[in-house]
Amino acid sequence: PRRVAMWRSSRYIPLALRAGGVWRRVAVPIAARSLVRAREMCVSTQVAGPSAIPAAVSGDITTDDIAEMSELKPREVVEELDRYIIGQKKAKRAVAIALRNRWRRHRIPEKMRAEVNPKNILMIGPTGVGKTEIARRIARLTSAPFVKVEATKFTEVGFHGRDVDQIIRDLVDVSITMTKKRMQERMKNEINLAVEEHILDVLTGKDASENTRTSFRQMLREGLLEDRYIEIEVPERSPLGGQTIGIGGNPGGIPIGDIFMRANKMFGLRNTKKKRMKISESRPLLEELESENLVSDEDVQREAIQTAEQDGIVFIDEIDKIATRSDRRYGGDASSEGVQRDLLPIIEGSTVHTKHGNVSTNHILFIASGAFHSCKPSDLMAELQGRLPIRVELSALEEDDLYRILTEPEFSLLKQQRELLRTEGVDLDFTEAALRRIVAVAAEVNETIENIGARRLHTVLERIMEDISFNAPDMKGDKVIVDVDTVDKTVGDMLLKTDLSKYVL
């Protein structure tokens, strides 16, 4: 057979093959190194177009695999975000388009691919309207490496603290973890088989007859030996594993434990200790040991760096806190304009050195957000503004928005409170009038004291639930109904009291 087309997926490579004058499609595991091995492992079907992927390959491909192979469309991303976040359509659409453009870029000709840079996004809006929540949900939606950082945690190079290069180091660490997990998933069958052989070696000895091993293997697979104790060798953790060697006092250095581990591995040495435990408890440890033998660290690092470079997403929150007003531009603040200058080359595209290798930031997508209460987006450096070309404004929340936030999301605050009390055997319910009253109180306090958006609902609801949660263990089997009188009794004083906290030192 002659290979004529190939495109990459997360775990399998679909191939179009011609055999006997008939075009057929086969799904080959990426771990397969030859077409001879592929013939034994794949299931072939008649070609039906690029979107047709076999439903099973040696029984290993699942619906989760199919989900990973297909990327969400912009409309589907917005619909998924709508399940958890109320309103803010513009921000959702901008993020959805940016994610889809990553998918499109991988499918254009390679010569043009290097020239297509991501359009970074700046989200502007008051606190508590959903900027950070959008970032959290993106991290769960996308299978790409994602890291969220606070701009205020970084200082200008030359000052004591974290420099902005740590953002890319953190992104690579996330990518390493994801890639290692993905590779282990690909080789799950091999790892399970190796663990089984390891346990059989401990139970029967390496010189046991084949009949003996077969008998124990059968009992092991039937779960009859899960409570039996065995003694296994596990690697001994270095007491210096958490300490790092950095350069110039900056974090992000190489852990000392890693240095000793790599040196021991290079010379074939391994510090181990014997540990006695049940077979059921030993499986996770043995799976980790066997995966280290089967999954090469070099392959993990190489693929992880490539994934971080091509698909990485960085969300920089509170970027307004490092903006400097034009009348205060000069000063010794190590966390303002200097940090902006350090961010410029990273967002524009540069090479950052990490302990795993050099990482290019040319195609990493950056999403920044800020409330901009005491400053304006134009107070950012002009060069930084130019590197965040897509500007999206999030609207402040009205009373109707607060009501929808309280009731509509899939895991709304009300549903969370009901489930928490259900563990105590208490049935909790709110009347419609009570819900409207809660929202009215939250909106009025936001308007008269300080507008913290949807976070005010947490404050009001916790005040209402305080006595109920305290007495819940003694109310098993009861049904608690929260009505308007209960709301007025518990949070009415929030409207009567003058805000004196601003005068307290």
Protein Blocks (a to p, Z undefined) as FASTA:
>chain_A
ZZfbdcddfkbccddddeehiacdddddfklmbfklmmmmpccdddebjklccfbeghla
cfklmmmmpccdfklmmmmmmmmpggjllmmmmmmmmmmmmmmmmmgcfklmmmmccddd
dddddehilmmmmmmmmmmmpmcdcddddfklpccehiacddfklmmmmmmmmmmmmmmm
mmmmmmmmmmmmmmmmmmmmmmnopkbcfklmmmmmmmmmnopmmmpccddddddddfkl
mpccdehhiahiacfklmmmmmmmmnopacdddddddfklmmmmmmmmmmmmmmcfklmm
mmmmmmmmmmgccddehklmmpccfklmgccbfklmmmmmmmmmmmnopcdddfkbccdf
klcccddddeklmbcfklpcfklmmmmmbccddddddfklmmmmmmmpmblfklmmmmmm
mmnopacdddfklmmmmmmmmmmmmmmmocehjmlmmmmmmmmmmmmmmmmmmmghiacd
ddfklmmmmmmmmmmpccfklmpZZ
